Amino acid sequence: MRIIAGSLKRRSIKAPSGTDTRPTSDRLRESLFSILGADRVQGARVLDLFAGTGALGMEALSRGALSAVFVEQHPQALKVLYQNIENLGLEDRSRIIKWNIRKDLRCLRNEEPFDLIFMDPPYGRGLTAIALGHLKKGGLLTPASCIICEHTAEDPLPPEEEGFVREDLRTYGKTLLARLSFQNSKEEKH
């Protein structure tokens, strides 16, 4: 795996051994950032949920994002994530939080809303809808926030009446890549 573009172009990213972490492929990442465009990434505050290797957040930092918060709970993934951040010299623009997103996002309660949110949860566990609910409840979104969800058809997105609007949906084999916006910023932080 490698960084595709920006100041860290062609730099390597490590991935944990085994099948517990499913890194976003270079091809899919390239498509994702093409969909986003440079304007959406430049100067953005990024949240990378279910970060795994951190490839999505690090790609955003390479392309000009201001900062990134990486949230992950798996010990092997965390170890590799710390190594990747250090190897790429991104410590001053990154923060890593060990947290189980399934229960809540209290770990982010002192954060301002994020501009760009990446979510690539384990497939088939319903974690996409759970994490979106936590983002909404935690006051971590504004109408300007862009949310990118990598998921499968078995992990449906919440209905639009919950405030999330699907702006774009692409299919890559069994993987769906959805770009969402949030239209209800009246939720209060808890």
CORKAVEN-V797678 format. One line per field, one symbol per residue. phi: phi as a letter, one per 40 degrees, with the letter a starting at -180 (. if undefined). psi: psi as a letter, one per 30 degrees, with the letter a starting at -180 (. if undefined). A space follows every 50 residues. Layout:
BEGIN
phi->???
psi->???
END
This chain:
BEGIN
phi->.accagcbdgccbcbccgbcbbcccdcccccdccccgccccdgccbbbcf cfcgdcccccccchccaabbbabcdcccdcddccccccgbdcbbbbbcac cdcibdcbccccdccbbbbbcdcgbgccccccccccccgcbbdccbbbbc abccbccccccchcbccaabbbgccbbbbbbbbbcccccb
psi->llkelafgkgkkklkllagfkikkleeeeeeefeeeleefekgkjkkjkh ecfgeeeeeeeeggkelkkkklfkeeeeeeeeeeeeefhgefglkkkjkj feeahffgfgklllekkkkilklgggfeeeeeeeeeefhgllffkkkkkk alffillllffgfkkjfkkkkjbfkkjkkllkgjgfkkk.
END
